[in-house]
Amino acid sequence: MDTQKVGIREFRDKLATYLLESETPVAITRHGDTVGYYIPARRRRSEAEREALKEAFGHWQQILKAEGISEDEVLADFKTWRAKQKQ
């Protein structure tokens, strides 16, 4: 995997862009010396992935409506389940 080198000032000035759009590691330099690395934790989703998520969400809403369950009820049940898992 290629590493992009960028000066510390540029990295700071364009931080949001690097955090949200970088797909490869970034070597951060100061006066030509590498002082750190940024390694992206997530990659950008493809259009196909976005469409699949939208479709899944639509199905989920249909199921909730058919069962007469609100999103708030699902969230409350999840929080209760999660609290039990931590015990």
MOBELSUL-V55432 format. One line per field, one symbol per residue. burial: 1 if it has 9 or more other C-alpha atoms within 8 Angstrom, else 0. A space follows every 10 residues. Layout:
burial: ???
This chain:
burial: 0000011100 1000000100 0101111111 0001001001 0000000001 0000000000 0001100010 0001000000 0000000
